[in-house]
Every structure is written in structure tokens, then in C-alpha cells.
Amino acid sequence: MINIKLDEDKRGKVIFRLNIDECHKENRILKRALFESRVVKNEFKYNIPMKYFWPIINNVHKELISLSEDSRLEVLEFSDEYEEVYYYNYKATPAYMKKWREEGCPPIFKITINPKDLSVEKKIIFERLI
């Protein structure tokens, strides 16, 4: 079983937490994500970079994934011009919007997770008009 939780740290940043059984660690996508993760002593053992959220949700069987009940279900996302660096947050804070302007005002997406069937929807909620 793979347990997933989207959580918030003290600064309001998005943390993607994962707890995984030993038998599923050989999956190539999960193995790469675990390689770049940090191990913490918590109910959810791994803090994984958010760039692995889409590949894990889309490529691992839905029967193996369970979403925590107290997980956040909505996240804001934008990337730099070359899509090398992604920025995630739960709210459009002044610091988040300042970083958005520094990166050239790319579209801001809202990622919404449906907890029943683990479907993920990504839509543009904010973009520069000029």
C-alpha cells in the first residue's frame, strides 16, 4: 500500500509525504522518487519533491494508492519559463506572487485532487492579461 499526504510546513510550503510498503519500492517511478526524498521519523516516512506527484498519481495503480483523510486537496503551481523549476503553494501569498512576477508572470494552475477516485484535475486559474 502507498499512503500519500499533501501537507503544509510552517512557512506555508507544500510538502508531499509518502509512506510505502517494502514490496512496492522496486517500482521504477517510486524508486527514483525515493532516491531524491528525505527520510523523516513520522507516520509518513518520506518527504518527496512535488515534481514526482504527477508521475506517481498517473502511473501507479489506483488500487495501491490511498490518500490521507487530512491531506490538502488543492495546490497552486507555476513554473519558470523553461519549466525547470516549479513553485507550489496553497495560497497566493504576496511572496508567492512576487516570485511569480520575477519569473515573468507564467500561468498559475490549480491542481485539484478528487479523494474518491484519486483523479487529478489541473486548470489555469490566473494568467497575465497583457
C-alpha positions as CSV (number, residue, x, y, z in Angstrom):
1,M,0.0,0.0,0.0
2,I,1.2,3.5,-0.8
3,N,-0.1,6.2,1.5
4,I,0.0,9.8,0.2
5,K,-0.5,13.1,2.0
6,L,-0.1,16.7,0.9
7,D,0.8,18.7,3.9
8,E,2.0,22.2,4.8
9,D,5.1,23.2,6.6
10,K,5.5,26.2,9.0
11,R,6.1,28.6,6.1
12,G,3.1,27.5,4.1
13,K,5.0,25.5,1.6
14,V,3.7,22.3,0.1
15,I,5.1,19.0,1.4
16,F,4.4,15.8,-0.5
17,R,4.6,12.9,2.1
18,L,4.6,9.3,1.3
19,N,4.6,6.0,3.2
20,I,5.3,2.9,1.1
21,D,5.5,-0.8,1.8
22,E,8.7,-2.6,1.1
23,C,7.2,-4.7,-1.7
24,H,6.4,-1.6,-3.9
25,K,9.9,0.0,-3.6
26,E,11.1,-1.7,-6.7
27,N,8.7,0.2,-9.0
28,R,10.9,2.5,-11.2
29,I,9.0,5.7,-10.6
30,L,8.8,5.1,-6.9
31,K,12.4,4.1,-6.7
32,R,13.5,7.4,-8.4
33,A,11.2,9.4,-6.1
34,L,12.6,7.7,-3.0
35,F,16.1,8.3,-4.2
36,E,15.6,12.1,-4.1
37,S,13.4,12.1,-1.0
38,R,14.3,12.8,2.6
39,V,13.6,10.2,5.3
40,V,11.8,11.5,8.4
41,K,10.6,9.9,11.6
42,N,6.9,10.4,11.1
43,E,3.8,8.4,10.1
44,F,4.7,9.3,6.5
45,K,8.3,8.2,6.2
46,Y,9.4,10.1,3.1
47,N,9.3,13.8,2.1
48,I,9.3,13.7,-1.7
49,P,9.8,16.6,-4.2
50,M,6.5,17.7,-5.7
51,K,7.7,17.1,-9.2
52,Y,7.0,13.4,-8.6
53,F,3.4,13.9,-7.6
54,W,2.0,13.7,-11.2
55,P,4.1,10.6,-12.2
56,I,3.1,8.7,-9.1
57,I,-0.6,9.5,-9.3
58,N,-0.8,8.9,-13.0
59,N,1.4,5.8,-13.4
60,V,0.8,3.7,-10.2
61,H,-2.4,1.6,-10.0
62,K,-5.1,3.5,-8.1
63,E,-5.8,0.4,-6.0
64,L,-2.4,0.7,-4.4
65,I,-2.7,4.3,-3.5
66,S,-4.6,5.7,-0.5
67,L,-4.9,9.4,0.2
68,S,-4.8,10.5,3.8
69,E,-8.0,11.9,5.2
70,D,-6.3,15.1,6.5
71,S,-4.5,15.7,3.2
72,R,-4.9,19.0,1.4
73,L,-6.8,18.6,-1.9
74,E,-5.9,21.9,-3.7
75,V,-2.5,23.2,-4.6
76,L,-1.3,26.2,-6.7
77,E,1.5,25.7,-9.2
78,F,3.5,27.7,-11.7
79,S,6.9,27.2,-13.4
80,D,9.7,29.3,-14.8
81,E,10.0,30.0,-18.5
82,Y,11.8,26.8,-19.3
83,E,9.8,24.5,-16.9
84,E,12.9,23.7,-14.9
85,V,11.8,25.0,-11.5
86,Y,8.2,24.6,-10.2
87,Y,6.7,26.7,-7.4
88,Y,3.9,25.3,-5.2
89,N,1.8,26.8,-2.6
90,Y,-1.7,26.6,-1.1
91,K,-2.5,30.3,-1.2
92,A,-1.4,33.1,-3.5
93,T,0.6,34.9,-0.8
94,P,2.5,38.2,-1.5
95,A,5.8,36.3,-1.5
96,Y,4.4,33.7,-4.0
97,M,3.1,36.5,-6.3
98,K,6.4,38.3,-6.1
99,K,8.2,35.2,-7.2
100,W,5.6,34.8,-10.0
101,R,6.4,38.3,-11.3
102,E,10.1,37.6,-11.1
103,E,9.6,34.6,-13.3
104,G,7.8,36.5,-16.0
105,C,4.2,36.0,-15.0
106,P,3.5,32.5,-16.3
107,P,0.0,30.9,-15.9
108,I,-0.8,29.8,-12.4
109,F,-2.5,26.4,-12.3
110,K,-4.8,24.9,-9.6
111,I,-4.3,21.2,-9.0
112,T,-7.4,19.6,-7.5
113,I,-7.5,16.0,-6.2
114,N,-10.7,14.1,-6.0
115,P,-10.3,11.9,-2.9
116,K,-12.9,9.3,-4.0
117,D,-11.3,8.1,-7.3
118,L,-7.9,9.9,-7.0
119,S,-8.4,11.8,-10.2
120,V,-6.3,14.9,-10.6
121,E,-7.5,18.0,-12.4
122,K,-5.2,20.8,-13.5
123,K,-6.6,24.1,-14.7
124,I,-5.4,27.6,-15.2
125,I,-6.8,30.0,-12.6
126,F,-4.6,33.0,-13.1
127,E,-2.6,34.4,-16.0
128,R,-1.3,37.8,-17.1
129,L,-3.7,39.7,-19.3
130,I,-1.1,41.8,-21.2
